[in-house]
Amino acid sequence: MEPKWLEWAKQLQSIAQAGLTYSKDIYDLERFESLREISVDIIAHHTEMDKTVIRDLFANETGYATPKIDIRAVVFRDNKILMVREKMDGDWSLPGGWGDIGLTPSEAAIKETKEESGFDVKAIKLISVLDKKCHPHPPSLYYVYKMFIQCEIIGGQAEEGMETNAVAFFAENELPSLSIARNTASQIKLAFRHLRYPQEPAYFD
């Protein structure tokens, strides 16, 4: 679970962002700007990040604050799961990334799988929609919902992508070092459960 100070900072940021979007009074706008700056100060105090970086990543959005969507493709072959090695941290993840404006969740899963692994797939089932804070991921500045969509291979071949440098399939009991910011061991086990029990309903939260 993420630390309380991060939870509070994100809540303050959300309140400030909504206030800056909907308020018209100049004094209220100043108060919401101050509230946003307090959220930045909290993050800076508990991390080694520069305030400018925090503002760019954490406090630069406008409009009503909503969760970001991270979409992961779950692809099996011969009872093994497809994973890609991330250049950023050298660990392994299911193909995926942020949802794209203009693409449905299944279209995003298909696109990310092709770009990161080389395989052409079609989406067949929603496995889960998870709130990232409820699972053992590292703390994140963003509030994130994660969607896991099962897909099946219809073509292509293993190829590295712009953000990946290896592609492989792994058995459930032989998982590599996971990029836990992107996926956890418990989430991979949930994916294998859906492989064994195709009628398993989608999990949420």
C-alpha positions in Angstrom: 0.0 0.0 0.0 1.2 3.5 -0.8 2.3 5.8 2.1 -0.3 8.1 3.6 1.7 11.2 2.7 1.5 10.3 -0.9 -2.2 9.6 -0.7 -2.8 13.0 0.9 -0.6 14.8 -1.6 -2.6 13.2 -4.5 -5.9 14.2 -2.8 -4.7 17.8 -2.4 -3.6 17.9 -6.0 -7.0 16.6 -7.1 -8.9 19.2 -5.1 -6.6 22.0 -6.3 -7.0 20.9 -9.9 -10.8 20.8 -9.7 -10.8 24.2 -8.0 -8.6 25.8 -10.6 -10.9 24.4 -13.3 -14.2 25.5 -11.9 -13.6 28.5 -9.7 -14.0 32.1 -11.0 -13.1 34.1 -8.0 -9.5 35.4 -8.2 -8.9 34.8 -4.5 -10.2 31.3 -4.6 -7.9 30.6 -7.6 -5.0 31.9 -5.5 -5.9 29.5 -2.7 -6.2 26.5 -5.0 -2.7 27.4 -6.5 -1.4 27.5 -2.9 -3.0 24.1 -2.2 -1.4 22.7 -5.4 2.0 24.0 -4.3 1.5 22.3 -0.9 1.0 19.0 -2.6 4.3 19.6 -4.5 6.1 20.4 -1.3 4.8 17.2 0.3 6.2 15.1 -2.5 9.5 17.0 -2.5 9.9 16.7 1.2 9.5 12.9 1.1 11.5 12.2 -2.0 14.7 13.5 -3.8 12.8 14.8 -6.7 13.2 18.4 -7.8 10.1 20.6 -7.5 10.2 21.5 -11.1 10.1 17.8 -12.1 7.2 17.2 -9.7 5.2 20.1 -11.1 5.8 18.8 -14.7 4.7 15.2 -13.8 2.2 15.7 -11.1 0.7 19.2 -11.1 0.5 20.2 -14.7 -2.9 18.9 -15.7 -6.1 20.9 -16.1 -9.7 20.0 -15.9 -11.3 17.6 -13.4 -8.8 15.1 -12.1 -9.5 11.5 -13.1 -7.4 8.3 -12.9 -5.0 7.4 -15.7 -5.6 4.1 -17.4 -2.8 1.5 -17.8 -3.7 -1.3 -20.2 -1.9 -4.7 -20.2 -2.3 -7.5 -22.7 -2.3 -11.0 -21.4 -1.2 -13.4 -24.2 -0.7 -17.1 -23.8 1.0 -19.7 -26.0 1.5 -23.3 -25.0 0.4 -22.5 -21.4 3.1 -19.8 -21.1 2.6 -16.1 -20.8 4.1 -13.5 -23.1 6.3 -10.9 -21.5 8.7 -8.2 -22.7 11.8 -6.8 -21.0 11.6 -3.1 -20.4 14.6 -1.0 -21.4 13.8 1.5 -18.7 14.4 -0.9 -15.7 15.6 -4.2 -17.2 12.7 -6.1 -15.8 9.8 -7.9 -17.4 6.2 -6.9 -18.0 3.1 -7.8 -19.9 2.9 -5.7 -23.1 1.1 -2.5 -22.4 1.1 1.2 -21.4 -1.1 4.2 -21.0 -4.5 4.2 -22.8 -4.5 6.3 -26.0 -7.1 8.9 -26.8 -9.1 7.6 -29.8 -8.4 3.9 -29.1 -10.7 1.5 -27.3 -9.1 -0.5 -24.5 -8.9 -3.6 -26.7 -7.4 -1.5 -29.6 -4.8 -0.2 -27.2 -3.9 -3.7 -26.0 -3.5 -4.9 -29.6 -1.4 -1.8 -30.5 0.9 -2.2 -27.5 1.4 -5.9 -28.0 2.5 -5.3 -31.7 4.8 -2.4 -30.8 6.5 -4.1 -27.9 6.6 -7.8 -28.9 6.0 -8.0 -32.6 2.9 -10.3 -32.3 -0.4 -9.6 -33.9 -3.2 -10.4 -31.5 -7.0 -10.0 -31.1 -8.6 -9.2 -27.7 -10.9 -11.9 -26.4 -11.6 -11.2 -22.7 -11.4 -8.6 -19.9 -9.6 -10.2 -17.0 -9.5 -7.4 -14.5 -9.8 -3.7 -13.7 -7.6 -2.9 -10.7 -6.9 0.2 -8.6 -3.1 0.4 -8.5 -3.1 1.6 -4.9 -4.8 -1.7 -3.7 -2.0 -3.8 -5.1 1.7 -4.2 -4.2 3.1 -1.7 -6.7 5.7 0.9 -5.8 4.2 4.3 -5.0 3.1 6.4 -8.0 2.5 10.1 -8.4 -0.5 9.3 -10.6 -3.7 7.7 -9.5 -4.0 4.7 -11.9 -6.5 2.1 -12.9 -5.0 -1.0 -14.6 -6.9 -3.0 -17.2 -5.7 -6.6 -18.0 -7.1 -7.8 -21.3 -6.6 -11.4 -22.5 -5.6 -11.6 -26.2 -4.7 -14.5 -28.6 -2.0 -14.5 -31.2 -3.1 -14.3 -34.8 0.2 -13.6 -36.5 3.5 -11.8 -36.3 6.7 -13.0 -34.7 8.8 -12.0 -31.7 10.5 -8.6 -32.2 12.0 -6.1 -29.9 10.3 -2.7 -29.7 11.3 0.9 -29.1 10.9 0.4 -25.3 11.7 -3.3 -25.1 14.8 -5.3 -25.7 13.6 -8.9 -25.3 10.5 -11.0 -25.9 9.8 -14.4 -24.3 7.1 -16.7 -22.9 7.2 -17.9 -19.3 5.6 -20.7 -17.3 3.7 -19.7 -14.2 6.4 -21.3 -11.9 9.3 -19.8 -13.9 8.5 -16.1 -14.0 11.5 -13.6 -14.5 12.3 -10.6 -12.5 9.1 -8.5 -12.8 8.8 -4.8 -13.4 6.5 -4.3 -10.5 5.6 -0.8 -11.4 3.8 -2.4 -14.3 2.7 -5.8 -13.1 2.9 -7.9 -9.9 3.3 -11.6 -9.3 -0.2 -11.8 -8.0 -1.6 -10.2 -11.1 0.3 -12.7 -13.3 -1.2 -15.5 -11.2 -4.6 -14.1 -11.7 -4.0 -14.2 -15.5 -3.0 -17.9 -15.3 -6.1 -18.6 -13.3 -8.2 -17.2 -16.2 -6.2 -19.5 -18.5 -7.2 -22.5 -16.4 -10.7 -21.4 -15.8 -12.0 -19.5 -18.9 -15.4 -18.8 -17.3 -13.8 -17.0 -14.4 -15.5 -13.6 -14.1 -13.6 -10.3 -14.4 -12.0 -9.2 -11.2 -12.2 -5.5 -10.1 -10.7 -3.3 -7.5 
